[in-house]
Amino acid sequence: MTSMNAFVASLEPKNQLKDYPHAVDFQQQIPVFDGDQLRGLNAQDKAIVSAQWVHCWQHGAGVFIVRKLFDHMPTVDAATQVFYDLMHEQNQTEHNLADHFAASGANSRVWNCLEKMAVNNAAAFISYYKNPLLADICTAWLGPDYQITSQVNLVHPGGASQQPHRDYHLGFTNDEQVKRYPLHVQVMSSMLTLQGAVAHIDMPVESGPTLLLPYSQRYEQGYGLYRNPEFKAYFAEHAVQIPLKKGDGLFFNPALMHGAGANISKDVQRMANLLQISSAFGKAMESIDQQRMQLACYDDLSKTKLSSDELSAIATALSDSYPFSSNMDRDAPGASLKPLSGRDILLEALEQQWPLQKLQEALAALSWRKASH
């Protein structure tokens, strides 16, 4: 059961700069680190600063900034040009731009920019992602076998702010769906992902850098709170923004309440490379073709009388029940923040008594939506 009073209480106590000895500044409760200083640390000091980052993500503000995450601006500029090229190519085709937590048309987004950048300009990709400091930050939260994904977001002047929210995984569910997950799973889920953003231009406050509510990741029931109108009002009054310079990086616990700010500037095209770094531990040991299983069992399943609990159990055993990962260009979020899963399609087929051929076509279409190209 969520409670605004309990949530507000969870924001105390606050940390201080002295709690992060390697930080060089403390802006609106957010530790700021210097990339040049971090690059000069020895192995022992790197371990110490990694522990500071983890403490910040878990128990502190939930977010920190690294000034000069990239110390070579031509590398950032080359990546920016690739991003613009990809946007231009995308705009040449009929494309249904869609976003999570933001109105269509407020921004230009390139989904799966990681793969697209590697394929379109290998030299720029290598120069950008060889950054050891970025790797150190990812490893501090997720260990050495993390997986990077990237979505570039360009917010035009006049672009409205996002709704405040938590992020992937449970950030893409509604309140009723959240309740189906035990609280310990809700808490654990934030340890499976690290959210990051690299500034590709200077971002003054008027351009709308991310609104952040420090310490809000501490509230365990937060995935069921952020749609509450009372919370939204609190967020609007207390969220903070930190201006960023080109090449700066911002990294936060996905459970931190946040949202992109409104771009009220006249001419700043705010561009950030949004990094979502995932744990390697969310993968099963064996490769399973669930669609083959569904098709093999469908005729027998459609003839078998099942209770609702039995139907739910067998549909889950037969299916890839989680809709991600997917190709967000083809599988864009609609009324729901999550696209359809294989389980959703199987249940619909059984309810509506589809012929086997129709299920086969629907699953083939699902595979196409999930394929990266």
C-alpha positions as a Markdown table, in Angstrom:
| # | Residue | x | y | z |
|---|---|---|---|---|
| 1 | Met | 0.0 | 0.0 | 0.0 |
| 2 | Thr | 1.6 | 3.3 | -1.1 |
| 3 | Ser | 1.6 | 6.3 | 1.2 |
| 4 | Met | 2.7 | 9.9 | 0.4 |
| 5 | Asn | 3.6 | 10.4 | 4.0 |
| 6 | Ala | 5.8 | 7.3 | 4.0 |
| 7 | Phe | 7.3 | 8.4 | 0.7 |
| 8 | Val | 8.2 | 11.9 | 1.9 |
| 9 | Ala | 9.7 | 10.4 | 5.1 |
| 10 | Ser | 11.9 | 8.1 | 2.9 |
| 11 | Leu | 13.6 | 11.1 | 1.4 |
| 12 | Glu | 15.4 | 11.8 | 4.7 |
| 13 | Pro | 18.1 | 11.8 | 5.8 |
| 14 | Lys | 20.1 | 13.7 | 3.1 |
| 15 | Asn | 23.7 | 13.1 | 2.3 |
| 16 | Gln | 26.5 | 15.7 | 2.2 |
| 17 | Leu | 29.6 | 16.2 | 0.0 |
| 18 | Lys | 31.8 | 14.7 | 2.6 |
| 19 | Asp | 30.0 | 11.4 | 2.1 |
| 20 | Tyr | 31.6 | 11.2 | -1.4 |
| 21 | Pro | 35.3 | 12.0 | -0.9 |
| 22 | His | 36.0 | 11.8 | -4.6 |
| 23 | Ala | 33.2 | 14.1 | -5.7 |
| 24 | Val | 34.2 | 17.6 | -6.7 |
| 25 | Asp | 30.9 | 19.3 | -6.2 |
| 26 | Phe | 27.4 | 18.7 | -4.7 |
| 27 | Gln | 24.6 | 20.4 | -6.6 |
| 28 | Gln | 21.1 | 20.3 | -5.3 |
| 29 | Gln | 21.9 | 17.1 | -3.4 |
| 30 | Ile | 23.5 | 15.5 | -6.4 |
| 31 | Pro | 27.2 | 14.5 | -6.3 |
| 32 | Val | 29.3 | 15.7 | -9.2 |
| 33 | Phe | 32.5 | 13.9 | -10.3 |
| 34 | Asp | 35.3 | 15.1 | -12.6 |
| 35 | Gly | 36.1 | 12.8 | -15.5 |
| 36 | Asp | 39.7 | 13.9 | -15.7 |
| 37 | Gln | 40.3 | 13.2 | -12.1 |
| 38 | Leu | 38.5 | 9.8 | -12.3 |
| 39 | Arg | 40.7 | 8.8 | -15.3 |
| 40 | Gly | 43.8 | 9.4 | -13.2 |
| 41 | Leu | 42.9 | 7.1 | -10.3 |
| 42 | Asn | 44.8 | 4.0 | -9.5 |
| 43 | Ala | 43.1 | 0.6 | -9.1 |
| 44 | Gln | 42.6 | 1.0 | -5.4 |
| 45 | Asp | 41.0 | 4.4 | -5.6 |
| 46 | Lys | 38.8 | 3.2 | -8.5 |
| 47 | Ala | 37.4 | 0.5 | -6.2 |
| 48 | Ile | 36.8 | 3.1 | -3.6 |
| 49 | Val | 35.0 | 5.5 | -6.0 |
| 50 | Ser | 32.9 | 2.6 | -7.4 |
| 51 | Ala | 31.7 | 1.9 | -3.9 |
| 52 | Gln | 30.7 | 5.6 | -3.5 |
| 53 | Trp | 28.7 | 5.3 | -6.8 |
| 54 | Val | 26.9 | 2.2 | -5.6 |
| 55 | His | 26.1 | 3.9 | -2.2 |
| 56 | Cys | 24.8 | 6.9 | -4.1 |
| 57 | Trp | 22.5 | 4.8 | -6.4 |
| 58 | Gln | 21.2 | 2.7 | -3.5 |
| 59 | His | 21.1 | 4.9 | -0.4 |
| 60 | Gly | 22.1 | 8.4 | -1.5 |
| 61 | Ala | 20.6 | 10.8 | -4.1 |
| 62 | Gly | 20.2 | 7.9 | -6.6 |
| 63 | Val | 22.0 | 9.9 | -9.3 |
| 64 | Phe | 25.3 | 11.5 | -9.9 |
| 65 | Ile | 27.0 | 13.5 | -12.7 |
| 66 | Val | 30.4 | 13.0 | -14.3 |
| 67 | Arg | 31.7 | 16.2 | -15.9 |
| 68 | Lys | 33.8 | 15.4 | -19.0 |
| 69 | Leu | 32.7 | 11.8 | -19.2 |
| 70 | Phe | 34.1 | 12.2 | -22.7 |
| 71 | Asp | 37.3 | 14.2 | -22.8 |
| 72 | His | 37.7 | 14.3 | -26.6 |
| 73 | Met | 35.0 | 16.5 | -28.1 |
| 74 | Pro | 35.6 | 15.4 | -31.7 |
| 75 | Thr | 34.5 | 11.9 | -30.6 |
| 76 | Val | 31.2 | 13.3 | -29.3 |
| 77 | Asp | 30.8 | 15.5 | -32.4 |
| 78 | Ala | 31.3 | 12.5 | -34.7 |
| 79 | Ala | 28.7 | 10.5 | -32.8 |
| 80 | Thr | 26.3 | 13.5 | -32.9 |
| 81 | Gln | 26.7 | 13.6 | -36.7 |
| 82 | Val | 25.9 | 9.9 | -37.0 |
| 83 | Phe | 22.8 | 10.6 | -34.8 |
| 84 | Tyr | 21.6 | 13.4 | -37.1 |
| 85 | Asp | 22.3 | 11.2 | -40.2 |
| 86 | Leu | 20.2 | 8.4 | -38.7 |
| 87 | Met | 17.4 | 10.9 | -37.9 |
| 88 | His | 17.5 | 12.2 | -41.4 |
| 89 | Glu | 17.3 | 8.7 | -42.9 |
| 90 | Gln | 14.5 | 7.9 | -40.6 |
| 91 | Asn | 12.5 | 11.0 | -41.6 |
| 92 | Gln | 12.7 | 10.0 | -45.3 |
| 93 | Thr | 10.4 | 7.1 | -44.7 |
| 94 | Glu | 6.9 | 7.1 | -43.2 |
| 95 | His | 7.6 | 6.6 | -39.6 |
| 96 | Asn | 5.3 | 6.5 | -36.6 |
| 97 | Leu | 7.4 | 8.2 | -33.9 |
| 98 | Ala | 6.5 | 7.1 | -30.5 |
| 99 | Asp | 7.9 | 7.5 | -27.0 |
| 100 | His | 7.4 | 6.4 | -23.4 |
| 101 | Phe | 6.0 | 9.2 | -21.1 |
| 102 | Ala | 6.1 | 11.9 | -23.8 |
| 103 | Ala | 3.7 | 13.2 | -26.4 |
| 104 | Ser | 4.3 | 12.3 | -30.1 |
| 105 | Gly | 6.0 | 15.1 | -31.9 |
| 106 | Ala | 7.7 | 16.7 | -28.9 |
| 107 | Asn | 10.9 | 15.0 | -29.8 |
| 108 | Ser | 12.9 | 13.0 | -32.3 |
| 109 | Arg | 14.0 | 9.6 | -31.1 |
| 110 | Val | 16.3 | 7.0 | -32.7 |
| 111 | Trp | 15.5 | 3.6 | -31.2 |
| 112 | Asn | 18.3 | 1.0 | -31.1 |
| 113 | Cys | 20.9 | 3.6 | -31.9 |
| 114 | Leu | 23.6 | 1.3 | -30.6 |
| 115 | Glu | 23.2 | -1.2 | -33.5 |
| 116 | Lys | 22.4 | 1.4 | -36.1 |
| 117 | Met | 25.5 | 3.5 | -35.2 |
| 118 | Ala | 27.8 | 0.4 | -35.3 |
| 119 | Val | 26.4 | -0.6 | -38.8 |
| 120 | Asn | 26.4 | 2.9 | -40.3 |
| 121 | Asn | 29.7 | 4.2 | -38.9 |
| 122 | Ala | 32.0 | 1.7 | -37.3 |
| 123 | Ala | 34.8 | 4.1 | -36.7 |
| 124 | Ala | 32.6 | 6.6 | -34.8 |
| 125 | Phe | 31.1 | 3.7 | -32.8 |
| 126 | Ile | 34.5 | 2.4 | -31.8 |
| 127 | Ser | 35.8 | 5.8 | -30.8 |
| 128 | Tyr | 32.7 | 6.5 | -28.7 |
| 129 | Tyr | 32.2 | 3.2 | -26.9 |
| 130 | Lys | 35.8 | 2.4 | -26.2 |
| 131 | Asn | 35.6 | 4.8 | -23.2 |
| 132 | Pro | 37.0 | 3.0 | -20.1 |
| 133 | Leu | 35.3 | 5.4 | -17.7 |
| 134 | Leu | 31.9 | 4.6 | -19.1 |
| 135 | Ala | 32.7 | 0.9 | -18.7 |
| 136 | Asp | 33.8 | 1.5 | -15.1 |
| 137 | Ile | 30.5 | 3.1 | -14.2 |
| 138 | Cys | 28.5 | 0.3 | -15.8 |
| 139 | Thr | 30.6 | -2.3 | -14.1 |
| 140 | Ala | 30.2 | -0.7 | -10.7 |
| 141 | Trp | 26.4 | -1.3 | -10.7 |
| 142 | Leu | 26.1 | -4.4 | -12.9 |
| 143 | Gly | 29.4 | -6.3 | -13.0 |
| 144 | Pro | 31.5 | -6.9 | -16.0 |
| 145 | Asp | 29.0 | -8.7 | -18.3 |
| 146 | Tyr | 26.6 | -5.9 | -18.8 |
| 147 | Gln | 24.7 | -5.2 | -22.1 |
| 148 | Ile | 24.4 | -1.6 | -23.4 |
| 149 | Thr | 21.4 | -0.3 | -25.4 |
| 150 | Ser | 21.1 | 3.2 | -26.6 |
| 151 | Gln | 18.2 | 5.5 | -27.7 |
| 152 | Val | 19.0 | 9.0 | -28.9 |
| 153 | Asn | 16.5 | 11.7 | -28.0 |
| 154 | Leu | 16.4 | 15.2 | -29.5 |
| 155 | Val | 13.9 | 17.5 | -27.8 |
| 156 | His | 12.9 | 20.5 | -29.9 |
| 157 | Pro | 12.2 | 24.0 | -28.6 |
| 158 | Gly | 8.7 | 24.0 | -27.2 |
| 159 | Gly | 8.8 | 20.3 | -26.4 |
| 160 | Ala | 6.8 | 19.6 | -23.2 |
| 161 | Ser | 8.2 | 17.8 | -20.2 |
| 162 | Gln | 7.6 | 14.1 | -19.6 |
| 163 | Gln | 5.4 | 12.8 | -16.9 |
| 164 | Pro | 7.4 | 11.9 | -13.8 |
| 165 | His | 8.1 | 8.2 | -13.7 |
| 166 | Arg | 10.4 | 5.3 | -12.8 |
| 167 | Asp | 12.0 | 3.3 | -15.5 |
| 168 | Tyr | 12.4 | -0.1 | -16.9 |
| 169 | His | 11.4 | -2.8 | -16.1 |
| 170 | Leu | 8.3 | -2.1 | -13.9 |
| 171 | Gly | 8.1 | 1.5 | -15.0 |
| 172 | Phe | 6.3 | 0.2 | -18.1 |
| 173 | Thr | 3.5 | -1.4 | -16.2 |
| 174 | Asn | 0.3 | 0.0 | -14.7 |
| 175 | Asp | -0.7 | 0.0 | -11.1 |
| 176 | Glu | -2.6 | -3.3 | -11.2 |
| 177 | Gln | 0.3 | -5.0 | -13.0 |
| 178 | Val | 2.8 | -3.8 | -10.4 |
| 179 | Lys | 0.7 | -5.3 | -7.6 |
| 180 | Arg | 1.2 | -8.7 | -9.2 |
| 181 | Tyr | 4.9 | -8.6 | -8.5 |
| 182 | Pro | 6.0 | -9.3 | -4.9 |
| 183 | Leu | 7.6 | -6.3 | -3.2 |
| 184 | His | 11.0 | -7.9 | -3.1 |
| 185 | Val | 10.9 | -8.3 | -6.9 |
| 186 | Gln | 10.0 | -4.7 | -7.3 |
| 187 | Val | 13.0 | -3.7 | -5.1 |
| 188 | Met | 15.3 | -6.1 | -6.9 |
| 189 | Ser | 14.3 | -5.0 | -10.4 |
| 190 | Ser | 16.1 | -1.7 | -10.0 |
| 191 | Met | 19.4 | -3.6 | -9.7 |
| 192 | Leu | 19.0 | -5.1 | -13.1 |
| 193 | Thr | 19.4 | -1.8 | -15.0 |
| 194 | Leu | 21.4 | 1.4 | -15.0 |
| 195 | Gln | 20.1 | 4.5 | -16.7 |
| 196 | Gly | 22.5 | 6.9 | -18.2 |
| 197 | Ala | 22.5 | 10.0 | -20.4 |
| 198 | Val | 25.3 | 11.6 | -22.3 |
| 199 | Ala | 24.9 | 15.3 | -23.3 |
| 200 | His | 25.7 | 15.9 | -27.0 |
| 201 | Ile | 25.2 | 19.6 | -26.7 |
| 202 | Asp | 25.4 | 22.1 | -23.9 |
| 203 | Met | 22.1 | 21.8 | -21.9 |
| 204 | Pro | 21.2 | 24.9 | -20.0 |
| 205 | Val | 18.2 | 24.6 | -17.7 |
| 206 | Glu | 15.9 | 26.3 | -20.1 |
| 207 | Ser | 16.6 | 23.5 | -22.6 |
| 208 | Gly | 15.0 | 21.0 | -20.2 |
| 209 | Pro | 17.6 | 18.7 | -18.8 |
| 210 | Thr | 16.1 | 15.8 | -16.9 |
| 211 | Leu | 14.0 | 16.6 | -13.8 |
| 212 | Leu | 15.2 | 14.5 | -10.9 |
| 213 | Leu | 13.8 | 13.9 | -7.4 |
| 214 | Pro | 16.9 | 12.9 | -5.3 |
| 215 | Tyr | 16.5 | 10.0 | -2.8 |
| 216 | Ser | 13.1 | 8.9 | -4.4 |
| 217 | Gln | 14.5 | 5.5 | -5.3 |
| 218 | Arg | 14.6 | 4.7 | -1.6 |
| 219 | Tyr | 10.8 | 4.2 | -1.4 |
| 220 | Glu | 10.2 | 0.5 | -1.9 |
| 221 | Gln | 6.6 | 0.9 | -3.1 |
| 222 | Gly | 7.5 | 3.6 | -5.6 |
| 223 | Tyr | 6.5 | 1.7 | -8.7 |
| 224 | Gly | 2.9 | 1.9 | -7.5 |
| 225 | Leu | 3.1 | 5.6 | -6.5 |
| 226 | Tyr | 4.3 | 7.7 | -9.4 |
| 227 | Arg | 0.9 | 7.9 | -11.2 |
| 228 | Asn | -0.7 | 9.3 | -8.0 |
| 229 | Pro | -1.8 | 13.0 | -8.7 |
| 230 | Glu | -0.6 | 13.9 | -5.2 |
| 231 | Phe | 2.9 | 12.6 | -6.0 |
| 232 | Lys | 2.9 | 14.4 | -9.4 |
| 233 | Ala | 2.2 | 17.7 | -7.5 |
| 234 | Tyr | 5.0 | 16.9 | -5.1 |
| 235 | Phe | 7.4 | 16.1 | -7.9 |
| 236 | Ala | 6.5 | 19.4 | -9.7 |
| 237 | Glu | 7.4 | 21.4 | -6.6 |
| 238 | His | 10.5 | 19.5 | -5.5 |
| 239 | Ala | 12.3 | 18.1 | -8.6 |
| 240 | Val | 15.6 | 19.6 | -9.5 |
| 241 | Gln | 17.5 | 20.1 | -12.8 |
| 242 | Ile | 21.3 | 20.4 | -13.3 |
| 243 | Pro | 22.7 | 22.0 | -16.5 |
| 244 | Leu | 25.0 | 19.8 | -18.4 |
| 245 | Lys | 27.9 | 20.5 | -20.8 |
| 246 | Lys | 28.6 | 18.6 | -24.0 |
| 247 | Gly | 30.4 | 15.4 | -23.0 |
| 248 | Asp | 29.0 | 15.2 | -19.5 |
| 249 | Gly | 27.2 | 12.1 | -18.3 |
| 250 | Leu | 24.4 | 11.5 | -15.8 |
| 251 | Phe | 23.7 | 8.1 | -14.3 |
| 252 | Phe | 20.9 | 7.0 | -12.1 |
| 253 | Asn | 19.1 | 4.2 | -10.5 |
| 254 | Pro | 16.0 | 3.3 | -12.7 |
| 255 | Ala | 13.8 | 3.6 | -9.6 |
| 256 | Leu | 14.7 | 7.3 | -9.2 |
| 257 | Met | 11.6 | 9.4 | -9.9 |
| 258 | His | 12.5 | 11.5 | -12.9 |
| 259 | Gly | 11.3 | 13.0 | -16.2 |
| 260 | Ala | 12.7 | 15.0 | -19.1 |
| 261 | Gly | 12.1 | 18.7 | -18.6 |
| 262 | Ala | 10.3 | 21.1 | -20.9 |
| 263 | Asn | 12.5 | 22.7 | -23.6 |
| 264 | Ile | 11.5 | 26.4 | -23.1 |
| 265 | Ser | 14.5 | 27.7 | -25.1 |
| 266 | Lys | 14.1 | 29.4 | -28.4 |
| 267 | Asp | 16.8 | 27.6 | -30.3 |
| 268 | Val | 18.4 | 24.8 | -28.3 |
| 269 | Gln | 17.9 | 21.4 | -29.9 |
| 270 | Arg | 18.5 | 19.3 | -26.8 |
| 271 | Met | 20.2 | 16.0 | -27.7 |
| 272 | Ala | 21.2 | 13.2 | -25.4 |
| 273 | Asn | 22.3 | 9.7 | -25.9 |
| 274 | Leu | 20.1 | 7.7 | -23.5 |
| 275 | Leu | 21.9 | 4.6 | -22.3 |
| 276 | Gln | 20.1 | 1.7 | -20.7 |
| 277 | Ile | 22.6 | -0.8 | -19.5 |
| 278 | Ser | 21.2 | -4.2 | -18.4 |
| 279 | Ser | 22.4 | -7.0 | -16.2 |
| 280 | Ala | 23.5 | -10.2 | -17.9 |
| 281 | Phe | 21.7 | -12.2 | -15.3 |
| 282 | Gly | 18.3 | -11.8 | -16.9 |
| 283 | Lys | 19.0 | -14.6 | -19.4 |
| 284 | Ala | 17.9 | -18.2 | -19.3 |
| 285 | Met | 20.4 | -21.0 | -19.5 |
| 286 | Glu | 18.8 | -22.6 | -22.6 |
| 287 | Ser | 17.6 | -21.3 | -25.9 |
| 288 | Ile | 13.9 | -22.1 | -26.3 |
| 289 | Asp | 11.7 | -21.6 | -29.4 |
| 290 | Gln | 8.4 | -20.7 | -27.6 |
| 291 | Gln | 6.6 | -20.0 | -30.9 |
| 292 | Arg | 7.3 | -23.6 | -32.1 |
| 293 | Met | 6.0 | -24.9 | -28.7 |
| 294 | Gln | 2.8 | -22.8 | -29.0 |
| 295 | Leu | 2.0 | -24.0 | -32.5 |
| 296 | Ala | 2.7 | -27.6 | -31.6 |
| 297 | Cys | 0.3 | -27.5 | -28.6 |
| 298 | Tyr | -2.3 | -25.2 | -30.0 |
| 299 | Asp | -4.8 | -27.7 | -31.4 |
| 300 | Asp | -4.8 | -29.8 | -28.3 |
| 301 | Leu | -4.9 | -26.8 | -26.1 |
| 302 | Ser | -7.9 | -25.3 | -27.9 |
| 303 | Lys | -9.8 | -28.6 | -27.3 |
| 304 | Thr | -9.0 | -28.9 | -23.6 |
| 305 | Lys | -11.3 | -27.5 | -20.9 |
| 306 | Leu | -9.2 | -25.4 | -18.5 |
| 307 | Ser | -9.9 | -23.3 | -15.4 |
| 308 | Ser | -8.6 | -19.7 | -15.6 |
| 309 | Asp | -5.7 | -20.6 | -13.3 |
| 310 | Glu | -4.8 | -23.6 | -15.4 |
| 311 | Leu | -5.0 | -21.6 | -18.6 |
| 312 | Ser | -2.7 | -18.9 | -17.1 |
| 313 | Ala | -0.2 | -21.5 | -16.0 |
| 314 | Ile | 0.0 | -23.4 | -19.3 |
| 315 | Ala | 0.1 | -20.2 | -21.4 |
| 316 | Thr | 3.1 | -19.0 | -19.3 |
| 317 | Ala | 4.9 | -22.3 | -19.7 |
| 318 | Leu | 4.4 | -22.2 | -23.4 |
| 319 | Ser | 5.2 | -18.5 | -24.0 |
| 320 | Asp | 7.7 | -15.8 | -24.0 |
| 321 | Ser | 5.6 | -13.8 | -21.5 |
| 322 | Tyr | 7.7 | -10.7 | -21.4 |
| 323 | Pro | 7.4 | -8.3 | -24.4 |
| 324 | Phe | 10.9 | -7.0 | -24.3 |
| 325 | Ser | 13.4 | -6.9 | -25.9 |
| 326 | Ser | 11.8 | -5.7 | -29.1 |
| 327 | Asn | 12.3 | -3.4 | -32.1 |
| 328 | Met | 10.7 | -0.2 | -30.9 |
| 329 | Asp | 10.6 | 1.2 | -34.4 |
| 330 | Arg | 8.2 | -1.6 | -35.4 |
| 331 | Asp | 6.7 | -2.3 | -32.0 |
| 332 | Ala | 6.1 | 1.2 | -30.8 |
| 333 | Pro | 4.3 | 1.8 | -27.5 |
| 334 | Gly | 0.6 | 2.6 | -27.9 |
| 335 | Ala | -2.1 | 2.9 | -25.4 |
| 336 | Ser | -0.1 | 0.5 | -23.2 |
| 337 | Leu | 3.5 | 1.2 | -22.5 |
| 338 | Lys | 4.3 | -2.4 | -23.2 |
| 339 | Pro | 3.8 | -4.1 | -26.6 |
| 340 | Leu | 2.1 | -7.5 | -27.0 |
| 341 | Ser | 4.0 | -10.6 | -25.8 |
| 342 | Gly | 3.8 | -14.1 | -27.2 |
| 343 | Arg | 1.6 | -15.0 | -24.2 |
| 344 | Asp | -0.8 | -12.2 | -24.9 |
| 345 | Ile | -1.2 | -13.5 | -28.5 |
| 346 | Leu | -1.7 | -17.1 | -27.5 |
| 347 | Leu | -4.4 | -16.2 | -25.0 |
| 348 | Glu | -6.2 | -14.0 | -27.5 |
| 349 | Ala | -6.1 | -16.8 | -30.0 |
| 350 | Leu | -7.6 | -19.3 | -27.6 |
| 351 | Glu | -10.3 | -16.8 | -26.4 |
| 352 | Gln | -11.3 | -16.0 | -30.0 |
| 353 | Gln | -10.9 | -19.5 | -31.3 |
| 354 | Trp | -8.5 | -18.6 | -34.1 |
| 355 | Pro | -7.6 | -21.2 | -36.7 |
| 356 | Leu | -4.0 | -22.4 | -36.4 |
| 357 | Gln | -3.0 | -20.5 | -39.5 |
| 358 | Lys | -4.0 | -17.2 | -38.0 |
| 359 | Leu | -2.0 | -17.9 | -34.9 |
| 360 | Gln | 1.0 | -18.8 | -37.0 |
| 361 | Glu | 0.7 | -15.5 | -39.0 |
| 362 | Ala | 0.3 | -13.5 | -35.7 |
| 363 | Leu | 3.4 | -15.1 | -34.3 |
| 364 | Ala | 5.4 | -14.5 | -37.5 |
| 365 | Ala | 4.3 | -10.8 | -37.3 |
| 366 | Leu | 5.5 | -10.7 | -33.7 |
| 367 | Ser | 8.9 | -12.1 | -34.8 |
| 368 | Trp | 9.1 | -9.4 | -37.4 |
| 369 | Arg | 8.3 | -6.7 | -34.9 |
| 370 | Lys | 11.1 | -8.0 | -32.6 |
| 371 | Ala | 13.8 | -8.4 | -35.2 |
| 372 | Ser | 16.3 | -5.6 | -35.1 |
| 373 | His | 16.3 | -5.2 | -38.9 |
